[in-house]
Structure formats: structure tokens, C-alpha cells
Amino acid sequence: MKILISTIFSLIIANYSYSQTYISLNPALTNDIGTIAEKSNLSFEIGRQWDVFSLGLDLGKTSLGNMHGNDTSTYLEIRPNLNVFQQGKFTNTFTAGIGYIFNSQQSLMTEVTSGIEYTLNSKVHFNIYFGQYYYSGKYSASSVTFFGLSGMFYFLPSHAKGILNGKSSQTP
């Protein structure tokens, strides 16, 4: 029991010592049928980043078109992201997410995305991304590819210095 409590306590300290909180706005266009509004999707993400790995919670809509009846486009998704390669201010990103689409017959959504992120400064990043959404239900499944842009804002970590060594966990 002591090992479990000390492990949880260590993870909490590590979480707040060496991570940054971010928010992101993610508009995209799919290659699905319909009008531009029906092909457009928009999401808002909040998450934490630890060095090259981040984990976010994404709330969005699979379509901005008018819905007849119940809204079947709102979703909630968990999005782990890995910064694969960095050269100067550019980073190659990979995201594999899983989510739930409310009131939809194809309610399970998975995502595979790759992108190129540009670091404007330590707090503002932009990303051009492309990928594929897979939708699955009890009786049907489908997929759609998409292309989008995102803008991210990084907040300072809760504790800018490490708890144990007192060194800054960020680069200016």
C-alpha cells in the first residue's frame, strides 16, 4: 500500500513539475459529401504536455452543417500526441485518438493524424495536420479523411522549477 501511495504522489509531483497546460482551436475540412459547412468541423482541446508527449481532451463537432432532429455531430475525444522529429522551429507530430460521438449510430470514433507544427514562440504554436477519422457502430462503419489548421497556446507550468533540483523545466 505504501508503494502505491508513494507512486501516485510521485506521479502527481511529476505532472505538475515538468508539464505545460495548453489550449488549442482546431478547424478542419473533410472529403465527405455535402456543402462546405457540412464538410467543416471544429474542435477545442485542453491538455498537458510532457517534453515530447502530450495528452488532451478534445470537444468538437464532426460537421458544422444544419442538423435535422437530434445533433449527431458532437463528440468528446482523448488525444495522445507524440512529437516525433524536431528541426529548428518545426516539429513532425503524430496523434492517435479515440472518442465518442453523442446520439450517433456510429458512435465510436478513432483518429490517426500527422502534422507539421511551427513554434512561433514558447507560448504560441501552429499546426498543419491531415489524417483520417474512423466511425464505427453496431450495424455500420465509415471513414473520412481531413485537412486542418490549429493554433495552440501554452500556459506556464504550475511550478516552473523542479521540486527536487530547483532547475527550470522550461527553455526560454
Sequence and secondary structure as in RCSB ss.txt:
>XXXX:A:sequence
MKILISTIFSLIIANYSYSQTYISLNPALTNDIGTIAEKSNLSFEIGRQWDVFSLGLDLGKTSLGNMHGNDTSTY
LEIRPNLNVFQQGKFTNTFTAGIGYIFNSQQSLMTEVTSGIEYTLNSKVHFNIYFGQYYYSGKYSASSVTFFGLS
GMFYFLPSHAKGILNGKSSQTP
>XXXX:A:secstr
 HHHHHHHHHHHHHHHHS EEEEEEEEEEES SS HHHHEEEEEEEEEEETTEEEEEEEEES  S  SSS   EE
EEEEEEEEEEEETTEEEEEEEEEEEETT SS EEEEEEEEEEEESSSSEEEEEEEEEEEEE SS EEEEEEEEEE
EEEE   SSSB TTT  BSS  
